[in-house]
Amino acid sequence: MKPFSWRRKPREAKEQHASRLKGAAAFHAMRLLDGEEFEKVLERVRNAVPGFRDEHYRAAIEEGLATAKLKRQEDLERRESFIAKAKDHQLFDAVFMLRHFTNRPGGSRDRMGPIDVHEALGDMHSREAIEEAIAAADALLEAGWKCDLSETDAPTTLGLQYPGFSRDRYWEAASSGYWASR
């Protein structure tokens, strides 16, 4: 059996090849928003989907960059909305929500890194209270990742071991562990 290759197959339809270029350009254009140089991104796209002229690569990356900017703006708005939602909860729940939103085993969903909990909640709570809540939320998240969902009431067990959170947070911790283990 031949090893898998991203190289263009001789009979690959031009539309499929162009679609692969568009997808690779959009994926790698996100790196431009993170500060990577255009030429490095161009090289990544060339390696991913060979066979185009330079102007096609550049146009695809520019189009991908425009899409990436829109997505980044949507991500920023979603992040700000989530922080506002978290602020409506008591401290332990708010910190859990913020840590759970961005500190996932696979990384932040929006690729913008963790939310600075002190920055988000510092106007409402003392530094010491936030530190205590961070330690408790991280311990609950870790316990949730190790939780056995075959127990009839895993959230109750987590609640007894990690007091201070609402029942919803115990369910979130238990279910995040379940999905992380799949």
C-alpha positions in Angstrom: 0.0 0.0 0.0 1.3 3.4 -1.0 1.8 6.0 1.8 -0.8 8.9 1.9 0.3 12.1 0.2 -1.2 15.5 -0.1 0.3 15.9 -3.5 -2.1 16.5 -6.3 -3.3 13.3 -7.9 -3.0 13.3 -11.7 -6.7 13.0 -12.2 -7.8 15.3 -9.4 -10.4 17.7 -10.8 -9.2 21.3 -11.1 -12.1 22.4 -8.9 -11.1 20.0 -6.2 -7.5 21.2 -6.4 -8.6 24.9 -6.2 -10.8 24.1 -3.3 -7.9 22.5 -1.5 -5.9 25.7 -2.1 -8.7 27.8 -0.7 -9.0 25.7 2.4 -5.2 25.6 3.0 -4.9 29.3 2.5 -7.8 30.0 4.9 -6.3 27.7 7.5 -2.8 29.1 7.3 -3.9 32.8 7.0 -4.9 32.6 10.7 -1.2 32.5 11.4 -0.9 36.0 9.9 -3.2 37.3 12.6 -0.9 35.7 15.2 2.1 37.6 13.7 3.7 35.1 11.3 5.3 36.6 8.3 3.5 36.4 5.0 6.3 34.6 3.2 6.3 31.8 5.8 2.5 31.4 5.4 3.0 31.4 1.6 5.6 28.6 1.9 3.2 26.6 4.1 0.4 26.9 1.6 2.7 26.0 -1.3 3.9 22.9 0.5 0.3 21.9 1.4 -1.1 22.3 -2.1 1.6 22.5 -4.8 1.0 23.3 -8.5 -0.2 26.9 -8.6 1.3 30.1 -9.8 2.5 32.5 -7.2 -0.3 35.0 -7.8 -2.9 32.3 -7.1 -1.3 31.5 -3.8 -1.1 35.2 -2.8 -4.7 35.8 -3.8 -6.0 32.8 -1.9 -4.0 33.8 1.2 -5.4 37.4 1.0 -8.9 36.0 0.7 -8.2 33.7 3.6 -6.9 36.6 5.6 -10.1 38.6 5.0 -12.1 35.6 6.2 -9.8 35.1 9.2 -10.2 38.7 10.3 -14.0 38.3 10.2 -13.8 35.1 12.2 -11.4 36.7 14.7 -13.8 39.6 15.2 -16.7 37.1 15.8 -14.5 35.2 18.3 -13.6 38.4 20.2 -17.3 39.3 20.4 -18.2 35.8 21.5 -15.4 35.9 24.1 -16.6 39.3 25.5 -20.2 38.1 25.6 -19.1 35.0 27.5 -17.1 37.1 30.0 -20.2 39.3 30.6 -22.3 36.1 31.1 -19.7 34.7 33.6 -19.8 38.0 35.6 -23.5 37.3 36.3 -22.6 34.2 38.3 -21.0 33.9 41.8 -17.2 33.9 41.9 -16.5 30.2 41.8 -18.9 29.6 39.0 -17.6 32.6 37.0 -14.0 31.4 37.3 -14.9 27.9 36.4 -16.8 29.1 33.3 -13.8 31.2 32.2 -11.2 28.5 32.8 -13.4 25.9 31.1 -14.0 28.1 28.1 -10.3 28.4 27.2 -8.3 25.9 29.2 -9.4 22.7 27.4 -7.1 19.8 26.8 -7.2 20.6 23.0 -6.6 24.3 23.6 -8.8 27.3 23.3 -11.6 26.9 20.8 -10.9 30.3 19.4 -7.1 29.9 19.4 -6.6 33.1 21.3 -5.4 31.5 24.5 -6.7 31.5 28.0 -8.9 34.4 29.3 -7.1 36.4 32.0 -9.4 35.8 34.9 -7.9 38.6 37.0 -8.5 41.0 34.1 -12.0 39.7 33.5 -13.2 39.7 37.2 -10.6 41.9 38.9 -13.1 44.9 39.1 -15.5 42.8 41.1 -13.4 40.6 43.4 -10.1 40.7 45.3 -6.9 39.1 43.8 -6.9 36.6 46.7 -10.5 35.6 46.2 -9.8 35.1 42.5 -6.7 33.0 43.2 -8.7 30.8 45.6 -11.4 30.4 43.0 -8.9 29.6 40.2 -7.3 26.8 42.4 -10.8 25.4 43.1 -12.0 25.6 39.5 -8.8 24.0 38.2 -9.1 21.2 40.8 -12.8 20.6 39.8 -11.9 20.6 36.1 -9.1 18.1 36.6 -11.4 15.9 38.7 -14.0 16.1 36.0 -11.5 15.0 33.4 -10.8 11.9 35.6 -14.5 11.4 36.5 -16.2 8.1 36.0 -19.5 8.9 34.4 -20.7 5.3 35.0 -21.5 6.5 38.5 -25.2 7.2 38.9 -24.6 10.7 40.1 -21.1 11.9 39.3 -22.0 15.6 39.8 -23.1 14.9 43.4 -19.8 13.1 44.1 -17.9 16.1 42.6 -20.0 18.4 44.7 -19.1 16.6 47.9 -15.4 16.7 47.0 -15.2 20.2 45.6 -17.8 22.4 47.3 -18.6 26.0 46.3 -19.9 25.6 42.8 -23.4 25.3 41.4 -24.8 21.9 40.2 -24.4 23.1 36.6 -20.7 23.4 37.0 -20.4 19.9 38.4 -22.3 18.6 35.3 -20.0 20.6 33.0 -16.9 19.2 34.8 -18.2 15.6 34.5 -19.3 15.9 30.9 -16.0 17.7 29.8 -14.1 14.7 31.3 -16.4 12.4 29.3 -15.8 14.2 26.0 -12.1 14.6 26.6 -11.7 10.9 27.1 -13.4 10.0 23.8 
